[in-house]
């Protein structure tokens, strides 16, 4: 079984393409300060060169975010989610950058890290309407809280969670939808 899973790859009908995604169900990132959710969460990326790849990156953007019932600002700071064909997700950030979640009196920072469990891909649709849904149910994420209202000020924690579902589709450079699948 393991060898079959490691042989899986992502496929598009032609390249280069633009990847785009949206939360299909609420994506929730949880720290000791509370659960972060956003009314809108979108993702963008590029698939260039080949019609088959073992990984792709999506850059998140969000609005309408709330943590612990308080309006919250999320600075993605150029960080991206890198999905691999062997169902691992990496949070990658530019050097010196972190994901920053700021609520009155508490900022939670999420550094680059690897989510090695809790990622499942589902192929949906048919033909040019094929797309992938990434189901994320990750635990043991690393974060740090900073501020007077944080539960654990400036203590590195490893009990963060991320749960959600992301619908990922592909469009050609001309804007036409393309089939995107994992096998």
C-alpha positions as CSV (number, residue, x, y, z in Angstrom):
1,X,0.0,0.0,0.0
2,X,2.7,2.5,0.9
3,X,4.4,2.1,-2.5
4,X,1.1,2.8,-4.3
5,X,0.5,6.0,-2.3
6,X,4.0,7.3,-2.9
7,X,3.6,6.8,-6.7
8,X,0.6,9.1,-6.8
9,X,1.0,12.5,-8.4
10,X,-1.1,15.5,-9.3
11,X,-2.2,15.9,-12.9
12,X,-3.6,18.7,-15.1
13,X,-4.7,18.5,-18.7
14,X,-2.2,21.1,-19.9
15,X,0.4,23.4,-18.4
16,X,1.0,26.1,-17.4
17,X,-2.1,26.7,-15.4
18,X,-3.4,28.8,-12.5
19,X,-4.5,27.0,-9.4
20,X,-7.2,28.5,-7.2
21,X,-9.0,27.3,-4.1
22,X,-11.6,28.3,-1.6
23,X,-12.7,26.9,1.7
24,X,-15.4,24.3,1.1
25,X,-16.2,24.2,4.7
26,X,-14.9,26.5,7.5
27,X,-11.1,26.2,8.0
28,X,-10.3,26.5,11.7
29,X,-6.8,27.1,13.2
30,X,-6.8,26.6,16.9
31,X,-4.3,27.7,19.6
32,X,-4.7,28.1,23.4
33,X,-6.1,31.6,22.8
34,X,-9.0,30.1,20.8
35,X,-10.3,29.0,17.4
36,X,-9.6,31.2,14.4
37,X,-12.1,31.1,11.5
38,X,-12.7,33.4,8.6
39,X,-15.8,34.0,6.5
40,X,-13.7,34.0,3.4
41,X,-10.6,32.1,2.7
42,X,-9.1,31.8,-0.8
43,X,-5.9,30.3,-2.2
44,X,-3.9,31.0,-5.4
45,X,-1.0,29.3,-7.1
46,X,0.7,28.3,-10.3
47,X,1.3,25.0,-12.0
48,X,3.9,25.5,-14.6
49,X,5.9,23.4,-16.9
50,X,4.6,19.8,-16.6
51,X,1.2,18.2,-16.6
52,X,2.3,16.0,-13.8
53,X,3.8,17.0,-10.5
54,X,4.5,15.7,-7.0
55,X,3.7,19.0,-5.3
56,X,2.1,22.5,-5.6
57,X,1.9,25.6,-3.5
58,X,-1.1,27.7,-2.7
59,X,-0.9,31.2,-1.1
60,X,-3.8,31.8,1.4
61,X,-5.7,35.1,1.7
62,X,-8.6,35.7,4.2
63,X,-11.1,38.2,5.4
64,X,-13.8,38.3,8.0
65,X,-11.6,36.6,10.6
66,X,-12.6,36.0,14.2
67,X,-10.6,34.4,17.1
68,X,-12.1,33.8,20.5
69,X,-15.2,35.9,19.4
70,X,-13.0,38.9,18.6
71,X,-12.3,40.5,15.2
72,X,-8.9,39.3,14.1
73,X,-6.3,40.3,11.5
74,X,-4.3,37.6,9.7
75,X,-1.0,38.5,8.1
76,X,0.1,35.6,5.9
77,X,3.4,37.4,5.2
78,X,4.0,35.5,1.9
79,X,3.6,32.1,3.6
80,X,2.2,29.3,1.5
81,X,0.8,25.9,1.9
82,X,2.8,23.3,-0.1
83,X,0.7,20.1,-0.8
84,X,2.7,17.0,-1.8
85,X,1.3,14.0,-3.6
86,X,2.2,11.7,-0.6
87,X,-0.4,13.6,1.5
88,X,2.0,15.9,3.4
89,X,1.5,19.7,3.8
90,X,4.3,22.1,4.4
91,X,3.7,25.6,5.7
92,X,6.5,27.5,3.9
93,X,7.4,31.1,4.6
94,X,10.0,33.6,3.3
95,X,13.1,33.8,5.5
96,X,12.3,35.6,8.7
97,X,8.5,35.5,8.2
98,X,5.7,33.8,10.1
99,X,1.9,33.7,9.9
100,X,0.7,36.3,12.3
101,X,-2.8,36.2,13.8
102,X,-3.5,39.4,15.8
103,X,-6.3,40.0,18.2
104,X,-6.5,42.7,20.8
105,X,-3.9,41.9,23.4
106,X,-2.6,38.7,21.8
107,X,-0.7,37.8,18.6
108,X,-0.2,34.2,17.7
109,X,2.6,33.3,15.3
110,X,2.8,30.1,13.3
111,X,6.2,29.3,11.9
112,X,7.1,27.2,8.9
113,X,6.4,23.5,9.6
114,X,5.5,20.2,8.2
115,X,2.0,18.5,8.6
116,X,2.8,14.9,8.1
117,X,-0.6,13.5,9.0
118,X,-4.2,14.5,8.5
119,X,-4.2,15.4,4.8
120,X,-6.6,13.5,2.5
121,X,-7.3,14.2,-1.1
122,X,-10.5,13.5,-2.9
123,X,-11.0,13.7,-6.7
124,X,-14.4,15.1,-7.7
125,X,-16.1,16.1,-10.9
126,X,-15.3,14.8,-14.4
127,X,-13.5,15.9,-17.5
128,X,-12.5,19.5,-17.6
129,X,-14.6,20.0,-14.4
130,X,-12.4,17.6,-12.3
131,X,-11.0,19.1,-9.1
132,X,-9.4,18.0,-5.8
133,X,-10.7,18.6,-2.3
134,X,-8.0,18.6,0.3
135,X,-9.4,17.6,3.7
136,X,-7.1,18.8,6.5
137,X,-7.3,17.5,10.0
138,X,-3.9,18.2,11.5
139,X,-2.8,18.2,15.1
140,X,0.4,19.0,17.0
141,X,1.0,22.3,15.1
142,X,3.7,24.6,16.5
143,X,2.8,28.2,17.5
144,X,3.7,30.9,20.0
145,X,1.5,33.6,21.6
146,X,2.7,37.1,22.4
147,X,0.7,39.7,24.4
148,X,-0.9,40.5,27.7
149,X,-4.2,38.6,27.1
150,X,-2.5,35.4,25.8
151,X,-2.8,32.3,27.8
152,X,0.9,31.3,27.3
153,X,3.0,34.3,26.6
154,X,6.1,33.6,24.5
155,X,6.0,29.9,25.1
156,X,6.4,27.6,22.1
157,X,3.4,25.3,22.1
158,X,2.8,22.1,20.0
159,X,-0.9,21.6,20.5
160,X,-2.2,23.7,17.6
161,X,-4.8,22.2,15.2
162,X,-6.0,23.0,11.7
163,X,-9.2,21.5,10.4
164,X,-10.9,22.4,7.1
165,X,-11.7,21.5,3.5
166,X,-10.2,23.3,0.5
167,X,-11.6,22.9,-3.0
168,X,-8.8,23.2,-5.5
169,X,-9.4,23.9,-9.2
170,X,-7.3,24.8,-12.2
171,X,-7.7,27.3,-15.0
172,X,-5.6,27.8,-18.1
173,X,-3.9,31.1,-18.7
174,X,-6.8,31.9,-21.0
175,X,-9.2,31.5,-18.1
176,X,-10.8,28.2,-19.1
177,X,-11.4,25.5,-16.5
178,X,-9.1,22.4,-16.7
179,X,-9.2,19.0,-15.2
180,X,-7.1,18.6,-12.0
181,X,-6.8,15.3,-10.2
182,X,-4.6,13.1,-8.0
183,X,-3.7,9.5,-8.6
